[in-house]
């Protein structure tokens, strides 16, 4: 891992390993917890980490960039929740008495 962090990707070939095609990871991905725990890449420098896939295999992760893509359905859901919460003002709440 340290060699990858220093930019030496030859270590992959030396161990008969290679990175697969670029994959976008979102919160629903099996690797999400590990990937979202990595530091955000800065200055064009990738960040490396490791995780396990669904089959228990060790996976080396190269995080090259982080983007925020907002799902419109999620935004609508959050908006509706905020509207429901915001419709009850403190002066409109009922008090329970015994």
N, C-alpha and C positions, 0 to 999 in steps of 0.2 A: 504494500500500500504506500509506503514511504517513497518508493521509486516513482510510482505514478504521480504522487503529489509534487515530485521534483521535475515532472515532465518526461520521464523515461518510460515511454510506452513499449519499448523493446522487451521489457520484462513480460509483457503479454505473450509475444511470440516465443520467447524462451520457455514458457510454460504451456505452450499449445493452447493459448486462450485468445479470444478476440471479442471486441465489443460488437453487439448486434446493432441493427438499425436504430436510429434515434427514435425514442418513444416518449410521448407526452404522459406525464404522471399527474393524475388528479386525486382528490381526496378518496375516491372509490377504489383506487388501485391497491392491490395487495402489498405493494412496496411503499405506499404513501407515508406510513409512519416513519420509516427510515429516511426517505427522501426529504420529507418536510422538516426533519430534524437537522439536516445538513445546513451549514452556513451558506448564505447567498453568495454566488460567485461574483467577484468584483474584478474590474480591469481586464475582462476577457479571459481570466484564469479559471479553469474548471475546478470544481471541488470533487473530491473522491470519498466514497464511503462504501460500506458493505452491509449486506442484508441477507435474508434467506427468502427464497421464493416459496410458492405454495407446496412444492415438492420437497422442501427442506434443503435444496441446493444453495450453496453460498453464491451470492451475486455481488459483483463489484459494480458500483454505481458511479457514473461520471455525470455530475450535474453541471451543465454548461450555461444555463440561463434560467431565470425565473420570470414568468409572465403571469399577469392576473387577467383571467378571462371570466367575466361575470356571466353566469347562466341567467338568462332573462326570467325563467320560471322561478328560480331561487329569489331573484329580486322582487318579483311579484308577491311571492309567499311572505317574505320579510316585510314588505310594504303593507300587506294586509294585516299582519300581526301588529305592526306599529300603529296602524289605524285603530285596531281594536283596543289596544292599550291606551292610546291617546284620547279615546272617546269618553272616558270616565274621569271627570275632574274631581279633585278632592271635595268640593262643595256639593257634588252630586252623589256621593257615596252614602249609603245607608249605614246606620249604626245599629249594632245588635245590642239590645238591652235585656236584662233578665228580670 
